[in-house]
Amino acid sequence: MPAQPTGTEINGGLTLLVIEDDPAEALTMPELLDAAGKAIRIRTARNLTEAERLLTDDVHCILLDLALPAPGGDTDDELATLRHVLRLAPRHAVLALTASGDIDLAGEAVRVGAQDYLFREELDARLLSRAIRYAVERKRADIAQRQLTESKLHAQENARLERGLLPTPLLDGSQLRFAARYRPGRSRALLGGDFYDTVRTPDGTVHAMIGDVCGHGPDEAALGVELRIAWRALTFAGLCGDELLSTLQQVLEHERPDEEIFATLCTIDISPDGRRAGLCLAGHPSPLITRPGRPAELLPYENGGPALGLLPRARWPRQQVELGGEWSLMLYTDGLIEGRIGQGNQRLGQDGMVEMVRRQIADGLHGEELLEAAVSEVRELNGGELTDDVAVLLLDRGGRGR
């Protein structure tokens, strides 16, 4: 298929391919000039076979005589030749040439796909030159509009797909309040390698997790979705702690595209009374807890295990944590703490994040507002958009609302 004429080729001058084969009424072509006053190059083909040979990448427009015999001797369709040329040169501008008495046929030619029509008896240099320029620009605009439409439809389809892959928390019957913020590092994406989920099992336990697949591409995003779905299924099947993480590691090992791929994970299961929790860390930062009258602090993280996919027979101890009667838990990925501070190489880090959240809580921020402020401030400290994915979720029991 001939390539689309490029702007460089057009700037180098236009080329017209004339397809007509009536020697008795041979078309006399006047001297044609483009908008810059440069001569338009003209090639002439006497049949469709010769036209196909002459239809090289530097041809910008085709002037087709509709009286040319149809391929295969088709006499039922007056525009069979035009349809053949449009299939042969889908990215070239086409002008239909006919007699002045065939105005209906000329109009039908435009409807079928020609950019314009011309009457043989009225051809002159000015009219034909203008028609060629107009047809070329119109074809380029049509192609650009079609590509834009296809791109928008593709983007909308991807957005719908990615939105469908984001989690819907299942907390019916729980007194806990939930909030989350998610920002993928990939440009124009809705989904990254970070993943999270929250569900309530029939015994009243609320399970939450957050994780991060190393890397930022679509493969990592797909793997994150697989791990999240597997976590939800295993959780409803009754698995918890080390048994759950060991099974997730097997899923990762089977599904990852490369043996170097690993994932960090934090899981927490909160008792039905909301006062205690079991915590497992697989190479992941420990959650932040805030309680009335006490400064925000990190939950214990000394007994965590390695990231999933690093050690074949790893173990992940489940730590028992006392939460109390009123609290908020913030789970996050490292995208929240690895942003830069100012112009140097210094990172925010966990200590910086803790201080930031303490200050924001002192300013009266909670729930959705707290998450939004935290993500926004991290971005501002970084001096612009973060390159890593960021996921943050908040579970809140008692106290002030969202």
N, C-alpha and C positions, 0 to 999 in steps of 0.2 A: 504494500500500500504506500503510495507516495506520501512523504512527510508533509506536515503542515508548513506552508511558507512562513519563514521567520521574518521578524522585523528587519534583520540585517539584509536579507535577500531583497526585501522590498526597497530598502534604502539604496540598494545597488541597482535599482531599475526594475520595471515590471516586464514580464514576459506573457504574451498572449498566444494561446494555441487555438488556431482556427480549424474547425472540422467541417468541411464541405467538399462535395465531389462532383459537381455538375460542370464539366469543362465548357459546355456551351454557354453557360451563364456564370463563368468563373468570377468569383467575388474580387473586385478590385479594392484593395485595402489602401486607404489614404495614409499619409505619414501621421503617426500618433505620438503624442507627447504626454508624459506624466505631469503631476502637479509641479515638479521642480523644473519642467521644461526639457527633461531628458527623454530621448526617443524610447518608445515602448518596442521591445523586441517582438517580432511576429514569427510564429512557426505555423506551417500549414500541413494538415493531414487530410488525405483523400478518402480514408475509410477508418473504421474503428480500430482495426488491427494496427494501422500506422499510427493512429492517435495514441494507442496504449504505449507504443515504443517511444513516442516523443514526449509523453507525459512524465517528465523528470521533475525533480524537486524544485527547480527554479521556475516552474510554470506557476503563475498566480491566478490566471483567469482563462476560461475556455469559452470560445464563441462557437456555438453549435447550431448548424443548419438543421432545422427540424424536418426538412425534406430528405435528409439522409436516410437511405434504406435501413430498416430495422434489422437487428441481428437475428439470424434464423428465419428471415423472411416473414416475420410477424406483421400482418397487414390489418389485424383487428384493433390494435392499440396504436393510435397516431403518435403517442408519446413514448413508445417502446424504446426508441433510440436515446431519448433524454434519460429515461429511467436507467438504461444501461450505463450511460456516462456518469450519472450520479452515483451509481454503485462503484464504478471504476475509480472515481475521483471524489470521495465523500468530503474531502477537506479543501477542495478548490471551488472558487467562485465560478458560476456558470451563467452565461448569457444565451438566451434562446433567440435564434434568428429565423424569421418567417416572413411571408408576404403580408402586405398591409391588409389584405382581405381576410386574413386568418386571425382576427383579433380575439375571438373566443378561444382558439387554440393557444394563442400567446398567453392569455390570462390563465388558462389551465396549466401551462408550463410553469408559471410562477408558483401556482398552488402546489404543484408536484415537488418543487424544490429549486427551480432556477431563481437566481437573484433578481433578474429583470429580463425583459424581452426587447428586441429591436426589430424594426421593419427594414427589409432589404432595400426597398426603394428610397428610404429616408436616411441612409447612412451618410454621415460626413465625419471629418476628422474630429471636430469639436464634440459632437454628440457621442461618438464612439469612445473617445478618450475619457470623457466624463463618466460614461456608463461603466467602463472598465474599472476606473478608480472607485466608483460607488459600489460596484459589485464586490470588489476585493475587500473593501472596508466593512461592508455589510456582512460578508461571510466571516471575516475575522470576529466581528461583534457577535454573530450568531454562535460561533464556536466557543468564544469566551463565556457567553451567557449560559450555554449548555454545560460547560465545564463547571461554572460556578454553581449552577443548579444541582448538578451531580454531586459536587463537593458538599453542598449544604445537606442534601438528602443523606449522603454517607455519614456526615457528622451527626445528623439527627438520629440516624439508625444506631450509630455507636453510642450516642448519649443515652438513648432509650435502653440499650443493652446494658451499659454500665450502671445506670440507675437501678435496673432490675437486679444487678448483682450486689448492690449495697445492702447491708443487713437491715431487717426490720425487727427491733427488739421485741421479745415476747415476755412481757412482765405483767400480764393480766392477773389481778388478785394480789399483787405486791404493793406495799406501802412506799416502796422506794421510788424516788424520782430519777429520771434518766435524762442526760443531755450529751450531745456529741458534736465534735467539729472534725472535718476531714478535708485535707488539702493535698492532692497528689502533686508530686514534683514534676511529672511530665507535662510539657506544654499542651494545652487544649485537651487534657484528659480529665475524666471524672474519677478514674480508678487508678490507684497505684499499688505498690507492693505492701503497704500497710493494710491491716485488716483488724476488725474488732467485731464483737457480738455480745449480746446479753440475753439470757433466757431464764425463766422460772420453771423448775421441774415440779411435778405433781406433789412432792413432799413439802413444798413451800420454800425450798432453797433457791436463792438467786445466784446464778453463775455468770461471771463476766470474764471476758478475755480480750487481750489486745496483742497484736504481733506485727512482725516486720520481716518480710523476705528481703534478703540482700539484693541490691540492684533496683533499677527504676523503670525497666521496660515492660512491654505488654506481657511477656512470658512470666515475669515476676508477679504482675498483677493477677494473672490467671491462676498462678500457684497459690497466691494469697486467698483467692476466692475458694479454691479447693480445700485449703486448710481450714478456713472458717466453716464451710459447710460440713466438713468431716468433724470438726470440734462440736458443732451443734448436734449432729447425729449421735456421736459418742456420748455426749453429755446426757441426752435424753435416754440413751441406753443404759445409763447408770455408772459410767466410768468417771473417775475423778483422780486428781493428783498424778502420781508417777505412772499408773496404768494408762491414764488418758494420754499423757505426753509421750510415753513409749509408743503407743499406737499411732499418734500423730507423726512421730518421727518416721515410722514405717511408711506412712502415706507420702511424706516428703521425699523419702528416698526413692520411692517408686515413680513419683510424678515429676520430680525436678528434671530440667533439661540438661543439667550439668552437675557432676559430682561436687563441684566447688560451691554450689548453692546451699545456703543454710537459712534458717529463720529463727529469730528470737521470739519469745512468747512469755506473757504474764497471764496466769489464770488465778481467779479468786472465786471461792464459793462462800456465800454469806448465809449463815444459819437462818431458819425461818423466823426466829425472834429478832434477827437483825443485830445482835450484840457481839457475835463472834464470826470469824472467817478463817478459811484455809487458803494459804497463799503458796503458789508455785511459781518460781522464776526460772526461765530457760534462757540465760544470757541476756535478760531484758531488764531495763531500769525498774526499780521498785516503785509502787504507787505512792502517791502523796495523800496523806490523811489530814483533815482539819476537824477540830472539835472545839466547842465553846470553851473560852477561857484558857486555851492552850495554843501555842504557835503551830502553824502548819509544819508537818515533818514527814519524812519518808518512813514507810513501813520497813521492818527488818529485811535485810537483803544478804546477810552473811552466808546463808545456807542454800543459795541458789545453785542450779545446775547449769551445764553448758547449753549453748544454742542447739536447736534441733538440727540434725544432719552433720554434726561435727564428730561425735564419738559414737560408735556402733552400740555399745552397751552402757550408755550413760544412765544415771538415775537423777530424779528430780524430787527432793524431799518436800513434803507438804508441811508448811509451818502454820501453827495455830496462832491467830492474832486476835487480841481483845479489842473490839471496836468501841464499845460503850453504847449509851442510849441515843446519842445524837452525834452525827458525823457526816462528812462528805469524803468520798474517795475519788481521786483523780488518777486514771490510768492514761498513759501517754506513750508515744513512740519517740525514738531518739531524735527525730526531726525537730522536736520542740526544744531540745537542749543543745543541739549541735550547731545552731546558727551562730554566726560571728557577732562580736560586740565591737562596733566601731570599725576603724580602718585596718586594724592589725589582724593577727591570727587567733586572738583569744576567743574562746567559745563561751556561751552562756553557762553550760554545765548544769548539773543537778543542783548544786548549791545556789547558783544564780537564779535558777527557776524557783527554788523554794523561797528565796527572798522576794522575788517578783510577785509570787502568789500571795505571800504574807501581806505585802503592801497593798495588793488589789483587794484582798479581803478586808483590810483595815479601811479601805475606801468604800466599803459597803457592797462590793460586788459578790454575787453568788450565782450558781447555776449557769444558765445560758450566757448571761452577761460576763461571768468570770471566764468562761472558755473563750468567748469572743475577744475579750480584752487580752487574755494570755497569748493567743495566736497572733493577734494584731501587733502586740508589743514585741514579740519575738521577731516578727517580720521587720518592724521598724528598726530594731537594734541591728538586724542583719544588713540594713541599708537597701532593702528591696526584697523581691520574692525569694523564698527559700528554695534551694535546689533539691532538697530531700522531701520525701513524703512526710506529712504530719497528720497524725490521728490522735485525738484526745477525747476521752469520755469521762463523764462524771456520774456517780451514783450518790444520792443524797438521802439521808434518813433523818426526818424531823427537822427542826429549826426553821429558818426562813425559806420561803418558796423560791422558785426559779427566778 
